[in-house]
């Protein structure tokens, strides 16, 4: 049996001190996410507002600024308030985020989102003056919305509590699915309003439908009961059959067949209703996230108070004249144990501290195992995005084409998308290292 010998612990640094510090660290993390909850909620509301603004802007520009002017003005006013609430929520948690940073990517994405929001007045001015095309406006709104959703994604990466992490994973995938739904609304509106879908527009529709389904598959795996019920209600709504019927028209009509241009308004109405229902699911998850944070925070404070009381009572007991070796299983390797030499720790006190440390070790190990699935879901999304960017760069293709190529590779190889994405990234790293080595060799000649 191997034994890891820890440094001698003086009265100023005991196992009990670090046991309490472990609980306090957990409480601080939960306090952080109680405050983070308001920011997450404000991001979701602002994203929904910007999605509505994007839709109204597309229709406004597409009609030569003859339609949707009043509706768009109303949306702009509402979004001014939503942006203000987002900035206030961010200001409330700024001290925590910047003075005690827990994630550099999170801070970077917040900076990116703020930069985009600072450009919002200029984009609106260009739309009003018709100096921005529908494509320009759509790309800008999509980029800004993506940056805001990524803030929630990166926040989920920093959670140490499994049930809270799972809810954030569910939320970020609903937000992403709803964003793809918004892009499908815009794509379908462009095709139906022009009376035809060319092959590129039809392929984009298919890509967006598939992207939504992938997001909602992950959501279902992590959703709580209420949000699952809302999702099942959405799927059973008669509107879904009508949307599917119109999708079939979009992907099969061909460029030489025409459609009734009046279908554009019907399509836009159906998809807007669908997005509003998805927002209800998102709100349900956000509410569950807040309640779970409060519940876990209350539980952690109660447990800390109990441990402090127990340890204080142990300190009042008489101490032996000789030190006692406290040995415990580290929860990782059965062949290895941790050992502390505790001056003045009696056998009963040592036994009690031993029990507390063992319980904490088992609990943290269980939390780590439960957290793993949430982290894997987040990492799968991250690695797929990197693989898509890699394909776009090396093949000089669009985002849609890169996604389509990645899916084809997965189908041809009979593997999951994340597996193929990881293989691509590994291959890229190897090729990159070989290229760098060849360049270095040439430089030495």
Order of alpha helices (4+ residues) and beta strands (2+ residues): beta-alpha-alpha-alpha-alpha-alpha-alpha-alpha-alpha-alpha-alpha-beta-beta-alpha-alpha-alpha
